[in-house]
Amino acid sequence: MAWSQDEERMLAQIEQHLVDEDPRLVARLESFNDRARRSEAKAQGEPSMRRRPRRSTVIILISWLLIATLVATLLIMVLRHEAAALALAASL
């Protein structure tokens, strides 16, 4: 059954009032609707769009890579220093 024009107008006014009063609620509802649409599409076997990783995820990944590189570099330097010290001690 279709909505009457008065009912549609009242719903539009309620929606506009909610948008004006609580933009955070609107953002949450839009996010929920997007997730629900993706979930429904996935359940129906439709090909999903590839989602880009969040900026924070990329920053954390790069930070871990830099930390791993730094640790590896320091270990190499320490091992070379120890090897050089042992070679020097053996030559004396």
C-alpha positions in Angstrom: 0.0 0.0 0.0 1.4 3.4 -1.0 1.9 6.2 1.4 -0.3 9.3 1.0 1.3 12.6 0.2 0.7 13.9 3.7 2.3 10.9 5.2 5.3 11.2 2.9 5.6 14.9 3.8 5.4 14.2 7.5 8.1 11.5 7.2 10.3 13.9 5.3 9.9 16.5 8.0 10.7 14.0 10.7 13.8 12.9 8.8 14.9 16.5 8.3 14.4 17.3 12.0 16.5 14.2 13.0 19.3 15.3 10.5 19.3 18.8 12.0 19.2 17.7 15.6 21.6 14.7 15.7 24.1 14.5 12.8 26.0 11.8 14.6 22.9 9.6 14.6 22.5 10.1 10.9 26.2 9.1 10.3 25.7 6.0 12.4 22.6 5.0 10.6 24.2 5.5 7.2 27.1 3.4 8.3 24.8 0.7 9.5 22.8 0.8 6.3 26.0 0.5 4.2 27.1 -2.5 6.2 23.7 -4.1 6.0 23.7 -3.7 2.2 27.1 -5.2 1.9 26.1 -8.1 4.1 23.0 -8.7 2.0 24.9 -8.6 -1.2 27.5 -11.0 0.2 24.7 -13.4 1.3 23.2 -13.3 -2.2 26.5 -14.1 -3.8 26.9 -10.8 -5.6 30.5 -9.8 -6.3 31.6 -7.4 -3.6 33.5 -4.2 -4.2 37.0 -4.3 -2.8 37.2 -2.1 0.3 40.3 0.0 0.8 42.0 -0.4 4.2 41.6 2.4 6.7 44.3 5.1 6.9 45.1 4.0 10.5 45.6 0.4 9.4 48.1 1.6 6.8 50.0 3.8 9.3 50.2 1.0 11.8 51.5 -1.4 9.1 54.2 1.0 8.0 55.2 1.7 11.6 55.6 -2.1 12.2 57.7 -2.4 9.1 59.9 0.5 10.1 60.3 -1.0 13.6 61.2 -4.5 12.2 63.7 -2.9 9.8 65.3 -0.9 12.7 65.6 -4.0 14.9 67.1 -6.1 12.0 69.6 -3.3 11.3 70.6 -3.1 14.9 71.0 -6.8 15.2 73.2 -6.9 12.1 75.4 -4.1 13.5 75.8 -5.8 16.9 76.7 -9.1 15.3 79.2 -7.5 13.0 80.7 -5.6 15.9 81.0 -8.8 18.0 82.5 -10.7 15.0 85.1 -7.9 14.5 85.9 -7.9 18.2 86.4 -11.7 18.2 88.6 -11.5 15.1 90.7 -8.8 16.7 91.0 -10.7 19.9 92.1 -13.9 18.0 94.7 -11.9 16.1 96.4 -10.6 19.2 
